[in-house]
Amino acid sequence: GGGRTTMAEARVNPNGSLRGKTAVVTGASRGIGEAIAARLAMEGARVVCSARTAETGESKLPGTLHGTVERIRKAGGEATFIRADLSVAEDRERLIREAVAEYGPVDILINNAAVTFFIPVETFPEKRFKLMMEVQVWAPFHLSQLVLPSMRERKQGWIVNISSPAGLHPKPPYTRRTGGAVYGMCKAALERFTTGLASEVYDD
């Protein structure tokens, strides 16, 4: 690639390679998720953006679903947002149900959402451990379960799980930097799920 195209000057290609496809992107209010949502829309996909932060002031971090969708629409793309807390099973089910109602069966699922705490193992609270596992491992697994039957039926679909080098084992000499063990565990689990699922659905 050459120069970086900002969403402000980007134009959607309605006849792009993803024309007619429905995409769901979690964690789409900022960062990587926002960029992926915009990129899919530029290729003509109808994008359902999801996160917990819908409006300004709901999070300490910059970026909202409203902002992501507005930018995509200004560039001529088709997008909507569905606010969902991925730690809640009902919200995950509602996300896929409403996405299908809005744009049709899901062709592309991008599991990007994460909640992360950097705390040493010795003092890591069980509640936060369970929340990280729920959002980073079980939620992508459950969302995949929800979109797979329709993908199998149509013999096509793409599930993308966003990982990190944190999923790799630390190499000696070890540093005293602590706090990332649980994050690394989640990403390693996510990667093993990815290859396991790929091998299961290969024939379809």
Secondary structure, 3 states (H helix, E strand, C coil): CCCCCCCCCCCCCCCCCCCCCEEEEECCCCHHHHHHHHHHHHCCCEEEEEECCCCCCCCCCCCCHHHHHHHHHHCCCEEEEEECCCCCHHHHHHHHHHHHHHHCCCCEEEECCCCCCCCCHHHCCHHHHHHHHHHHHHHHHHHHHHHHHHHHHHCCCEEEECCCHHHCCCCCCCCCCCCCHHHHHHHHHHHHHHHHHHHHHCCC
